[in-house]
Amino acid sequence: MRILWLLATLVALSSAGILKDAPKERYDNFRVYKLTIKNKIQLAAIEKISELTKKYNIWKEYDERSQQMDIMVNPEELKHFQELLNLNNITSELMIENVQARIDEEQVTATADSTFGWTKYYELEEIEAWLDEILAAYPLVTEEFIVGQSYEGRTIRGIKISHKTGNKGIFIESNIHAREWITSASATWFINQLLTSEDPDVRNLAENYDWHIVPVFNVDGFEYSHRKDRMWRKTRQPHSTNACIGVDANRNFDSHWLENSGASSNPCSETFAGDNPLSEPEAKALAEYLEEIHEKIDVYISFHSYGQYLLSPYGHSKTEFPPNYDDILTIGKAFADAIEALPYGTSYLYGSTADVLYVATGTSVDWVFNELDKKIGYTIEYRDKGKYGFILPPVQIIPNCEELMVGMLALVEKTKELGYL
């Protein structure tokens, strides 16, 4: 098993060498601020400058509940940015003084580990080689499935874990946003636990449900985030009439697409919904695949970062809620309580996306909920609250995963108790 993984590591290092003539984007002295927004005029001012995507980058959209948003600022714009804040009486807190320093700290020693683990972040080839090892090591309970092909021709791969026929199914989609590396790290850890843990509760979880897990969904963007731009979020398909590349795949599904300002029509925006629903081959492939297997899945979960939320439908309206919203909240409370009970004391907010966080339309979870009629679906936004944001240190991978496991145990147990599994 180690041989395949080490070969993939060599391929990754070799490819990195080939790309030396295409240097990585650097974020020296880029800063991230948490802003407190008190009125629509302040919000409009920040939204206007955020259109200048080379100078400003929204890390966390504004939400009415906290009245806060996170924004990364190019050092060349700092003077103008501070003037704008002062002019509009916007309160700010510096969260990250130098984004590049955070990125550099994230890069653990380049020496290849003897085995795949969860003390560093891995590139796509390494994750796929590990997946091959897992499929070879557990042939009786695992099988590969293919969601489809990306724009750049990469295969979107998943693994199904099934111990017996007749199990209810749970589908996990991870790393739809490229820069959220903690998501694929958590997905691979979770797969490993389902196959190797001897804990009775985990064994029950593994053996009495069928698991369909896609560790890296946005394969093109994820590759690009490792090789070229750590902060890349979107897909990589060029736009026909604009120099900006990519779409927010999690705004591209055909469920209330581009309604209620829940996404952007600007191709340069980080939340660009695409010119049409399912314009991205990745989103289209996932929708078609899920339609094919919809009778085999009962719960849908999407892994994201950051903010520490468990978000549920609906994303399109702050005032409209699903008929089974009380059950959804009950499950959410079980998830959050289980995580907070751990020694880390990490707190998660739970509730509908639009109510707890912000209006977001065209998401995968809402599409599955509305179009496939799967009435339990969640987006998990992992650690943290903004100290590190998307650049979560590798030392936090395992604590985050431990929180995921206790949360999932509670979520599945409560979902079953309420009759959905």
Rosetta blueprint (number, residue, H / E / L):
1 M L
2 R H
3 I H
4 L H
5 W H
6 L H
7 L H
8 A H
9 T H
10 L H
11 V H
12 A H
13 L H
14 S H
15 S H
16 A H
17 G H
18 I H
19 L H
20 K H
21 D H
22 A L
23 P L
24 K L
25 E L
26 R L
27 Y L
28 D L
29 N L
30 F L
31 R E
32 V E
33 Y E
34 K E
35 L E
36 T E
37 I L
38 K L
39 N L
40 K H
41 I H
42 Q H
43 L H
44 A H
45 A H
46 I H
47 E H
48 K H
49 I H
50 S L
51 E L
52 L L
53 T L
54 K L
55 K L
56 Y E
57 N E
58 I E
59 W E
60 K E
61 E E
62 Y E
63 D E
64 E L
65 R L
66 S L
67 Q L
68 Q E
69 M E
70 D E
71 I E
72 M E
73 V E
74 N L
75 P H
76 E H
77 E H
78 L H
79 K H
80 H H
81 F H
82 Q H
83 E H
84 L H
85 L H
86 N H
87 L H
88 N L
89 N L
90 I L
91 T E
92 S E
93 E E
94 L E
95 M E
96 I E
97 E L
98 N L
99 V H
100 Q H
101 A H
102 R H
103 I H
104 D H
105 E H
106 E H
107 Q L
108 V L
109 T L
110 A L
111 T L
112 A L
113 D L
114 S L
115 T L
116 F L
117 G L
118 W L
119 T L
120 K L
121 Y L
122 Y L
123 E L
124 L H
125 E H
126 E H
127 I H
128 E H
129 A H
130 W H
131 L H
132 D H
133 E H
134 I H
135 L H
136 A H
137 A H
138 Y L
139 P L
140 L L
141 V L
142 T E
143 E E
144 E E
145 F E
146 I E
147 V E
148 G E
149 Q E
150 S L
151 Y L
152 E L
153 G L
154 R L
155 T E
156 I E
157 R E
158 G E
159 I E
160 K E
161 I E
162 S L
163 H L
164 K L
165 T L
166 G L
167 N L
168 K E
169 G E
170 I E
171 F E
172 I E
173 E E
174 S E
175 N L
176 I L
177 H L
178 A L
179 R L
180 E L
181 W H
182 I H
183 T H
184 S H
185 A H
186 S H
187 A H
188 T H
189 W H
190 F H
191 I H
192 N H
193 Q H
194 L H
195 L H
196 T H
197 S L
198 E L
199 D L
200 P H
201 D H
202 V H
203 R H
204 N H
205 L H
206 A H
207 E H
208 N L
209 Y E
210 D E
211 W E
212 H E
213 I E
214 V E
215 P L
216 V L
217 F L
218 N L
219 V H
220 D H
221 G H
222 F H
223 E H
224 Y H
225 S H
226 H H
227 R H
228 K L
229 D L
230 R L
231 M L
232 W L
233 R L
234 K L
235 T L
236 R L
237 Q L
238 P E
239 H L
240 S L
241 T L
242 N L
243 A L
244 C L
245 I E
246 G L
247 V L
248 D L
249 A H
250 N H
251 R H
252 N L
253 F L
254 D L
255 S L
256 H L
257 W L
258 L L
259 E L
260 N L
261 S L
262 G L
263 A L
264 S E
265 S L
266 N L
267 P L
268 C L
269 S L
270 E L
271 T L
272 F E
273 A L
274 G L
275 D L
276 N L
277 P L
278 L L
279 S L
280 E L
281 P H
282 E H
283 A H
284 K H
285 A H
286 L H
287 A H
288 E H
289 Y H
290 L H
291 E H
292 E H
293 I H
294 H H
295 E H
296 K H
297 I L
298 D L
299 V E
300 Y E
301 I E
302 S E
303 F E
304 H E
305 S E
306 Y L
307 G L
308 Q L
309 Y E
310 L E
311 L E
312 S E
313 P L
314 Y L
315 G L
316 H L
317 S L
318 K L
319 T L
320 E L
321 F L
322 P L
323 P L
324 N L
325 Y H
326 D H
327 D H
328 I H
329 L H
330 T H
331 I H
332 G H
333 K H
334 A H
335 F H
336 A H
337 D H
338 A H
339 I H
340 E H
341 A L
342 L L
343 P L
344 Y L
345 G L
346 T L
347 S L
348 Y L
349 L E
350 Y E
351 G E
352 S E
353 T H
354 A H
355 D H
356 V H
357 L H
358 Y L
359 V L
360 A L
361 T L
362 G L
363 T L
364 S H
365 V H
366 D H
367 W H
368 V H
369 F H
370 N H
371 E H
372 L L
373 D L
374 K L
375 K L
376 I L
377 G E
378 Y E
379 T E
380 I E
381 E E
382 Y E
383 R L
384 D L
385 K L
386 G L
387 K L
388 Y L
389 G L
390 F L
391 I L
392 L L
393 P L
394 P H
395 V H
396 Q H
397 I H
398 I H
399 P H
400 N H
401 C H
402 E H
403 E H
404 L H
405 M H
406 V H
407 G H
408 M H
409 L H
410 A H
411 L H
412 V H
413 E H
414 K H
415 T H
416 K H
417 E H
418 L L
419 G L
420 Y L
421 L L
